[in-house]
Amino acid sequence: MNKDFDGWNNVKKQTHAEIPRLYTVREIWWCRLGANVGSEQDGSGRLFLRPVVIVRSFGPQTCVVLPLTKSTQKHPLRIPVGSIQDEKASAILSQMRVIDTRRLVEKVGFLDKKIFTLLRKAVKNLF
């Protein structure tokens, strides 16, 4: 699979110049995840976007996110989170990462509290 690393580098430079976003835990955002190496989860489209759920705050400029997928593939590290913008979605626990909040583009909404509690427990059980 060909990846547009050069295109992502241009978007990354623009992203770096932006101001950090205000966010809160449990929010779902479109996030510029980029073109990544190997099996790391990529963003898609012109801005390399992927929906993510914010699971932990590390201050105003960094947070921990879980990328979301609409893939229906069953896997112990994929936790169903319901419908996000009319698409069934799952959080990909194996792709958890710390991001700078300048990567956040547009807030989609909030994850249901009960689902978020289950998701946090699943993350804690990884360790």
N, C-alpha and C positions, 0 to 999 in steps of 0.2 A: 504494500500500500504506500503510495506517495503521500508525503505530508508536506504542507506548505510552511516550512520553518521560516523562510524569508518573509512571507506575508505575516506570520505571527510576530516576527521580530519588529515589523513596522507598527503593528497594533500594540505590542508591548511597550514600545517607546511612547506612544500616545497615552497609554494607560498610566505609565509612570508619571506623566506630567499632570495628571488630574489630582483633585483634592480627595482625601479619604472620605468615605461615606459614613453616615450615621446608620446604625443597624442595631438590632437586638436579637438575642437568642430566640430560636424557633421560627425565625423568618425564612421565607423561601425567596431567593433572588436569582435573576439571570446573572451569570458570572463569566468573565473572560478567563477560561481555563487554559486556552491556548492549544498549540500543537505540541504534544508531549512525546517522550521517548517510549518506544515499544508498546507495552500493554497498558501504560498509564492512560487514564481517561482524558480524552480530548474534548475541546469545545468544537462547535461546528459553525458553518456560515462565515460571512465576511468578518465578523468580530470574534469568532472562535468561542461562542457562547454555549453554556450548559447550565441548566437549573441546579441549584445547590440549596441545602438547608443548613443554616448556621446552628451548630451544636454547642459551641463554647466561645466565650469572649476572652480575649487577651488584651483588652484595652481598646482605645479608639481607632487604632490602625491595623490590628491583626485579629483574626478569629479562626476557629476551626470549622471547616465545612465538610459535608458529605455530598458528593455529586449524586444527582438523580438520573435514572434511566427509565425509558418507557419499555425497555426490553422485558419480555415475559419469561425469560429464561430463569428457571428455579436454581437457587444456589444458597447455601447457608449464610453467605455474607451479603445477601441482598434482602433487605427488609421492605416489604410493601408499605407504602405510606398513603395510599388512596389516590384520588384524582388531583392532578395539578394541571390547571388550565385545560380541563376536559380530557386529559390523558392519564391513564393509570400509570403510576410511577413507583419505583423502588429506590431506596437509598443503597448505595454501594459502599459497604463498610470498609472493604479493602482499599478504597481510594480516598480515605479520609486524609485531609491535608490542612496545613496552616496557610492562609492567604493574607495578603495585604488588602484592606478594604477598598483600595482604588480599583480592584478587579470587579467589584460589584457594580452592575449596570442599572438594573431596574428591579424593584421589589415586586414580587408576585403576590405575596400574602403570607399568612401564618400557617404552620403545620398544626393540626389538631393536637390539643394538650395530651390526650390519652396516647395517641400514636407517638408523640414526641417522647413521652415517658418510656414507652417500650423501646424506642430507638436509643435513648440514652443508656438504658440497661444493656442493650445489645452491644453498645460501644464499650461499656465498662467490662463486659464479659470477655472482650477480646484480650484483656490484660489480666 
